Amino acid sequence: MSEILINQVVVPPSPPQANYLSVYGIANELYVMGPSGVSAVVRGVTGVGVQGVTGAGSAIRLFSWVITAPAVGGIPGPQVAEAHTAQRISSYVTTAATTATFNVEHRAAIGSAGSDLLAADQVAGTTGASATALQLTGVAADDWLWLDISAVSATPPAALVVTLKTTV
């Protein structure tokens, strides 16, 4: 791995150019500026990595499952890297006159029993369903998410889509 030292000041372009990223350096730091004019700094001598900008919505995380031909059973989801607060579960199915009933769980270990985020299972239909009154909102760092499908209509839907909205 090579080390690059930035010792000169390069003035950022003004105004920012549409569809271009501008890269410039100031005192051992490398900056990348997008079309919006917002810059992110890649730390120089004292650090490694990219420090992004913060703002509205930066703490929101979405986890989605898209299940073709859903059936009763469990569908593993991702392991979260940090503590999350669950805020909403939304869902829909893609086939008219069909439904799928489910809950989202979090599990401390992938093979262990989980805890439901919703007090009662959500029923997904073609017009969609959404719940913000969750019985359990805390998801600890390193927990696993799990989609537990408890029922599908007699004619199963072509697809079930579920999204869990969280904040960190």
N, C-alpha and C positions, 0 to 999 in steps of 0.2 A: 504494500500500500504506500502510495506516495503522499508526501505532505506538501501542501501549497500554502505559502505565506503571502498574505496580502498586505503590502506596506504602502500603498498609495491610495489616494482618494479619487474615486471615479464618480462623477456626479450622475445621479439617476436621470433617465430621460424625462422630459416634461413637455407635453402631457404624456401619460402612458399610451402606448399604441395598441389598437384593437387587435386581437388574435395573436399577440406576441408576448413572450416573457422577456423581461429585461433583467440582466444579471449585472450587478455592480458590486464593488468592494469599498468598504470604509474601515480603516484601522483594524486589520486582522479579522474582519467579519465579511462574509459573502452574503449578499442580499439577492433575493429573487422577487421581482415585482410582476404581478399579473396585470391584465387589461383594466381591472378595476382601480388600480393605483395602490392596492394594499400590498405591502411587502412582507416576506417571511425571511428570517435571518438564519443562515447556516453558520453556527458558531465556529469561530476560528481556534486560536491557540488554547483556550481554556475549556473547550467542550466539543462534543461530537453530536451530530445529528441535526435535525431540522426543528426549529421552533416555529410553530404556526401561529397565525393570528387568532384571537378569540373574538367572540361576538355572540349575538343572539342565536340560540339554537346549537351552539358548539358543544353542549353537554348532552345532546339528544342522541340516543342509539336506537336503531331499529333492527329487529331480528325477524326474518320472514321464512316461512315454510311454504313451498308450492308442491302439493302432493297430487300427482295424477292418479286417477282411479283409487281414491282413498278407501280404506277398509278399517275395520275395528282393529286397534292395536297402537303401539307406541312408535313414535318417530323421534330419534335422537336429534338434538339441536347442538348448538355450539357451547363451548365452555367459555364463560365470561372471564376476562382478565382482571376486572376490577369490580368493586361493589356497585350495584345498580339499584335504582328505585323504579319498579314497574309502575306505569301510568295508564296504559290503555292496551286492550287486546281487540283487534279488528279482524273481521273475516268475511269471506264470501265463497260461494260455489259458482261454477261456470255453466251449469246445466239447469234449465228451467224445471220446476216442480221436483227438485231434489234438495236434500239437506245433509249436513254432516254435523255431528255433535262432538264437542271436544273440550279439553281444558289444557292449559299450559302449566307445567310443573317446573320446579327447580330442584335439583338433586345435588347433595354434597359429593356424592360419588356416582359414577355412571351406572353401576350395578345395583345401587340402593333404591329404596322407595323414595318417591318425591312428595313434595307439598304443592297442592293446587294453588294457583294464584287467584282463581275465581272461586267464589263460594258455591256457585252452581255452574254446570257446564254451559258453554255458549253453543247456540244452534246457528250455524251458518247457512244462509239462503242466498238466492241470486240478488236480492236487494241489499245484502250486506248486514252485518251485525257488529256492534261495538260496545265495549264495556269499559268504564273508567272507575267504577266502584269495585276495586279488587280487595279481597279479604287478606291478601298477603302481598306486600309491595317490596319487601327487602330481598334482594338476591345478592348473596355474599360473593366476594371475589373467589374465583376458581370453581364456583357452582356450575353445573351443567343445566341447560334448558332442555325440556322434553315436551313434545306434543303428544297428548294422550287422546286418541280418537275412541269415543265410547259407543257411537252409533252412526250409521249411515242409512239413508232412505232405501226403500226396497229396490229402486233403481238408483244405483250409486251415481254421484256427480262425476263429470269428466275430470274435474280438478277442484281441490280445496286450497284456498290461499288464506294464510293466517299471518298477521303481523303483530309483534309485541313491541310497544314503544316504551323505552326506559330513559332515565337520565342518570348521569354519574356525578 
